[in-house]
Amino acid sequence: MIRNFLLDLLFPKFCFSCQREGSYLCKDCKATLDILRSHQKYNTEHLKDLYWALPYQNPLVKNLIGKFKYKPFVRSLSKPLSLLIINHFQLIENPPSFLGGGSEFILIPVPLEKRRLKWRGFNQAEELAKELSKFLKIPMVGNCLLKIKNTFPQVELSEEEREKNVLGAFLVKNKNGIKGKKILLVDDIFTTGSTLKECARVLKESGAREVVGVVIARG
């Protein structure tokens, strides 16, 4: 608590929307975000479902995620961004079963390749998963799904190119740790879904019972 107080005193936070001091996303600006109050079912061969809180087209959402992922890398944005996901869980009429925890669930973040991790200094999906783990009381397993292939940034590629780009890019290190588990696969954005689908395929083929995607926003 004292450490956080001193950090806020020396390095005050300002809302990225209105510049008000106190937080990176003030209550008034957060209130302008239309967090989804319904769940839109999504299902593919390996990905059982997908939860997202907001459309990525929203300028404020895009700005916040951009500040989180790109320079100057505001790592502590993981808290307000994960709270958007949590609020979505709380607002929908039929809350997901994992909202109450459960020993059959684990959280797994989409991994970064070593080169990208070194450049950013942290894995943004892992930072989100840590915050979600605290709230959901579901353990995060951050060392079983690995990225073993250097890929091009997905944002620069077409849908077909994205699928080829991530094919064979992921590996499960500890299959016993996920066998029979229901996995919440955490990332920041879902656009074409190539990355989450490939991760889900590898996880299912390694023994996971089911894989559900959880992201801040969908493009």
N, C-alpha and C positions, 0 to 999 in steps of 0.2 A: 504493500500500500504506500509506504513512504517513498519507495523507489519510483513508483508511478507518479506520485505527487511531484517529485523533483523533476522527473522527465517532462511532465506537463508544464511545469514552471519554466524550465529552461528551453523547452522546445514545444511551444503551444500548438495545438491542432486548430486548423481552420477548415470549415466546411468547404468542400470542393465545388459546391454549387453557389452558395450565397456569401462565402468568406466569413461567416460568423465564427467567432472563436469558441472553442470548446470541444469540437469533434469533427471528424472528416465528413460526416453526414449528419447534419443537425435534424432535430425532430420535425421541424417545419418542412424541410426539403424532402425528408423521408416520406412525409405524409402525402407528397405530390406523386409518389410512385404508386402505380396501380398494381400492387402485388396480386397475383392470381388467387382467386377465391374458389376456384374449381380445379379439379384434376383432369387433365386430358390424357386418357390412356394411350400408351405407346408400346408397341411390341414388335420385336424382330426375332429372328431365329435364335439368337443367344441372349439378347437383352430383353428381359421380361417386361420392364416398364421404365419410365423416365419421369422424374420430377424436376420442374424448373419454376422459378419464382416470378420471372419477368421476361418480357421480350427484349432481346439484345438491341433492337432498334431504338430504344429509349435513349436519348442523348446523355442523360445523367448516368444511367447504368453503364453505358459504353465508356464514359469518362472515368468512372470509378474503377471499372475493371482494367482500363488502360493504365491508370496510375498504379494499380496493384501489380500488373504484369511487366510493365516497361518502365524505363528510367523516369523518375528517380526511385522506383521500386518501393512503394509505401507498404511494407510488409504488414503493418498493424491494421490495414484495411480488411484483413481476414475476418476481424470481429464484426464490423457492421455488414459486410457482405454475407457472411454466414448467417447473420441474424435475419436477412431477407429470406433466405431459404427456410429458416425455422418458422418465421412468420407465415410463410406459405403453408407449411405443414399444419399450423394452428388454425388457419383460416378456412381450409377446405372442409366441406360438409362431412365427408367420410375420411377422417384422419388415417394415415397409413399405419399398419400394424406395428411397425418399428418405432413409432413415436413413444411407445411405452417401454422401449428397450427389448430385451429378449436375448437369451444366450445363443440362439441360433444365428444371430446377425453379427457381422463384422463390417467395419468401414475400411475400404482400400482406396487410396488416392491414385489417380493416373500418374505414373512416374515420368520423370524427365530423364533425358540422356545426360551423361556426365558433363558434356560440354555446355549444355544449356543451363544445368544446375550451377556450374561454376560461374557462368556469366551473370545469372540472377542472384545467386547466393542462397536461394531457398526454392522449394517447390510450392507454387501457389496452391495446387490441389491438395497438397499435404497440410498446408496451413489452414485451409478451409475444413479439412477432415478432422483436424485437431479440435477446432471449435465445435463442430457438430458432435464429436465424440463426447465432449464435456456435457453438452445439453441432453443428448439422446441416451447417455449412459451405455453406449455401445463402444467396444474397444476398436481402436484403429490399428491396423496392421500395415506398417509402412515399408516392410522389407521383403515382401514375398513376390510382388509384381515388379519386374524390372524392365527397363527399356534397354535393349541390347543392340539397337541399330540406329545410327545417325540418320535423321530424316530432315527433309526440307520443311520450313515453316508452312503449316497447313493453310494459313490465310492467303498465301500466294498461289494456291493450286485450285484446279477445277475439282468437281466432285469425284470424277473418275480418277484423276491424278492423286487425290487424297487417299482413296482406297488402296491404290498401289503403293503409295508412299509409306503407309503404316503396316502393310502386310508383312508379317514375320518380325515386327519390331519389338514385340513383347514376349517375356518369358516368366513363368512362375517358378520361383526358387524353392519354396517350401510347400509342396502339394498337400502334405498332411495337415497343414495349418488352415487350409480352406476346404478340405474334403467334407461334403455334406452341409456346408455353411450357406446361408443366404447373405449375399454380398451387396452392400451399398457402395457403388463405384462412383467416386467423387471427382468432379472436374469443374472448371470455371464456366465454360461455354459449350453449348451443343449447337453445331451448325449443320453439317451433313451427317454427323454422327459416326464418321469413319473411325475415329480414335476409340470412342467408347465401344463401338461394335467389335472392333478387333480385340480390345482388352477383354470384353465379355466372352468372346469366342475362346480365347486362351484360358480364361478362368474356368469356363464350363468344361472344356476338354481336360482340365486338370482336376476336376472333381467337385467344383462348386455346385451347390444345389440350384441356385438361381442368382441372377445378377440384375440389380436395379440401378439405373443411373440417377445421379443427383447433381444438379448444376445450378448456378446462379441464374443463368439466362439462356434462352434458345434463340438462335438466329433465324 
